[in-house]
Amino acid sequence: MPDQTRAPRKLRLWEALALSVGLMGPTLAMGLNGAGVAATAGKAVPLVFVLGLIGVALVGYGFWRLTQHFNHAGSVYALAGATIGPRAGFFGGFALLGTYLFFLTCTLAATGVFAHAFLQALGIPAATPWLVVALLAAVVVGLLNSRDTRITARTLLIVEGVGIVAMAVLAFVVIGRVAGGSAPRGQTLDLSVFTAQGTTLSAVMTATVFAFVSWAGFEACASLGEETDNPRRNIPRALVGSVLLTGVLYVFVMFAQTIGFGTDEAGVAEFAGSEAALATLSEQYVGAWFALVIAFTAVASAFASALSSSAAAARLVYALARDGFGPARLARTNPRTGAPTAALAFVCTVAAILVAIVAGFGISAFDAYYWFATIGVLCILVAYAVAGAGVIAFTLSGRASIPKYEIVLPIAGIAYLGFVIFTQSTGQPAPFSYFPWIAGAWCLAGAVVLLAAPGLAQRIGERLTAELAAQEPQDARSAL
């Protein structure tokens, strides 16, 4: 019989929010995703991120509504299971598990990428293979996450907080110098970046895919539903806070980057071709010393994302094992900290094996990061769609006082997810053309498990019914 002792509800609102922000890795997103948008939509990068924020808000609505009524370590697994049924819950949860595992793998690789870049910026030859750095990061991540969950949350807050402050300082300096007429190439404060001027609406909408992935993982705090104080109030607030905080930050920093490089043809081309946009702007607008600060925050942000990914993945594995999928020992928790240590060791080991495999084939850390990140994003789009279907079914069921006209929001969210999946799955060059098949195979494996083990859905349903019985819907206004 597995140890089913649950951690006491001890996390505060800001600590739950930290997990979502950590998994999104805003420092990484701000440093890496703008170039892809500029290559597609030209100078309209800030507009693209505004539209991306609207898209993620439509998707996030479902999580906001459902976590007002249900909170569980399984996130989508339980939210869909409680609203559509155990089969849908398992399918969505399995897709989400793939996301977290692939995100953990890619962020371990990213830690190797940015650690080498930071050492080179310091003038220190990086002789250690990136695989060694990634494996060391996996060990440290496992050790930190096996302790009190508050330690993980506070580590994430400190690391991403430093990165966010550094990005904000750079953005203010860039905007100030451009507005004051002291930009390096005479760049001007061009507010037309918030319009589609110079590009097409089709290009702008296509580019929102790059922006949308910057928010992937915003729902991670939902996996802390069993460890957070007053979860019906704090988890929805953490979800809204993580989306709004990063949304404002992304738009502001992307505006600064766009005008910092310049909105003329040469500036847009430089932005689109930059692999380290923030470091480049730091040198141009502040100095080489600040570029080192940015390089260090990139290492720390990659590690923080790995820390957050492993925490979310472990809790999902724990929830699945607790309900009968997987070895019973994966449902054991540390009696002192309440952390799902067995599940944590499992996910860290799987990620370590994956990075070792790609490194063994001579794949660079940079490619490993993008490859696994892409597969993870494709899996999470499926999980988001299942959650959206869950809130539609829940609203129509009349089990909660959600106005029925609100189903327009999750329907729009699912339509947007379909657009993103289509864009990510068609017209891509190799090896990116293979990734939709890999993500599809992972999700299909979840469906095969259900077919091969028909009793699993019944066991899951019985467990979810028992676990969520005390969370049966009440008027959500009391939780706000």
Buried (B, 14 or more C-beta within 10 A) or exposed (E): EBBEEBBEBEBBBBBBBBBBBBBBBBBBBBBBBBBBBBBBBBBBBBBBBBBBBEBBBBBBBBBBBBBBBBBBBBBBBBBBBBBBBBBBBBBBBBBBBBBBBBBBBBBBBBBBBBBBBBBEBEEEEBEEEBBEBBBBBBEBBBEBBBBBBBBBBBBBBEBBBBBBEBBBBBBEBBBEBBEEEEBBEEBEBBEEBBEBEBBEEEBBBBBBBBBBBBBBBBBBBBBBBBBBBEBBBBBBBBBBBBBEBBBEBBBBBBBBBBBBBBBBEEBBBBBBEBEBBBBBBBBBBBEEEBBBBBBBBBBBBBBBBBBBBBBBBBBBBBBBBBBBBBEEEBBBBBEEBBBBBBBBBBBBEBBBEBBEEBBEEEBBBBBBBBBBBBBBBBBBBBBBBBBBBBBBBBBEEEBBEBEEEBBEBBBBBBEBBEBBBEBBBEEBEEEBEEBBEBBBEBBEEBBEBBEEBEEBBEBBBEBBEEBBEEBEBEEBEEBE
